[in-house]
Amino acid sequence: MSKSPKLAVLVLLVLFMSTSLQAAPDVFKGATLEDCKLIEKSARRVMKLRQSGKAMSELLSVIAKDEDEDEDEDDRAAHKVAKVMVVSAYEELREYSDRFKKRAVDNYGETWFKVCYL
């Protein structure tokens, strides 16, 4: 079962909670097709790692290492999006057949592309 609507709502909630209400809708505003392709590629990587059995804590640790106190508003928003991307990937079931793993990766990437592009 797909959780795409839940993912979109989760992204919006985190973005509204993590930035000012005025800035939150602007996270993906002005994103180009190429920007959204990068978001899709990142989402596919995250889901591929999730499907391979990588621990969520390892992925979140990578994001935490990249954060620092001097980052600007765009960096903070990007880190929040990355965290939501990781956490929501781990809300999806881990598949055991290669066919279903590929489908999970494809669906997750497409969902994030839509969230970015629309």
N, C-alpha and C positions, 0 to 999 in steps of 0.2 A: 504494500500500500504506500502510495506517495504522500509525503508530508510537505509538498511544495507550498500550499497556502500557509501552513504553520511556519515554515521557514521564512516566508516573506513578512509575516506578522512579527516574528521574532527579530528579524533584522530591523524593521521599523521601530519596534519598541526599544531595542538597545540603542539605536541611533538617537531617538528622541530623549532617552534617559541620559545618554553620555555626552551630548553636546547641547548647546543652547537650543531652545525650541525654534529660534529663527534660523539657525545654521543647519539643523538636522536634515531638513528636506534637500539641502544642497549637497549632500554627500555624493550622490551619483548624478547630480544635476550637471549638465554640460559634458558628461562622459561621452566620449566618442565611441564609434564601433570598435576601434582598436583597444581602447581602455576596457571595454566590456569583454572583449576577447581575452584580455589578460586576466580579468576577474574569473572568467570561465575556466581558463587554463589552471589558475590557482585552485579553484574549487575541485577540478578534476584531480589535481595532485593530492589534495587533502583527502578526498574520498578514496583514492587509490591506496593511500597510506592506511586509512581506516580499514579498508577491505583486506589489506595484507596483515592486519593484526597489530600495527603500531599503536602504542599506548597514547591516549589523548594527552596525558601529562607531558610526554616528550614533545608533542607538537606545540602545546601551550608554552613550554619552556623556551622554545625557539623564539616565539613571539615576545615573551617577557625579556629575553636577552636583548632584543632589538629596541625595546622601549627605554627612554631616559627622560629625565625631568625637563630637559630643555627643548623637547620636541614642540613643533607648532601644532595648530589646530587640525590641519590636514593629516599630519602624522598620527595624532591621537585618534582621529576618525578611522584612519586606515587600520590601526591596531585593533580598534573595537570591531570593525568589520571582520578582520582576520580571526579574532576570538569567536565571534558568532559563527563564522564559517566552520571552524574546527568543532565547536561544541555541537552545532546542529548536525554535523556529519556523524557524530557519535550517537545521535538520537536515532539514526537509521540502523536497521539490522545489518549485521555482518553476514554477508552471503558466503556460501561455501563452494558453489560451482563457478567456474570461470565465466560462463555465460551470464549468470546473474550478477557477478562482480562487475563485469563490463557494463551491464545495463545500469547498475547503481551509479557507477562513475559517470556515464553519459548523462543520465537523468539529473544528477547533482550539478554537473557543469552547466547544463542547459537551464536549470532553475536559476542559478546565480547569474547567468547571462541575462535572462529575462528581468530579474530584479534590478540589474544595473541599467539595462537598455531602456526599460519602460518608465 
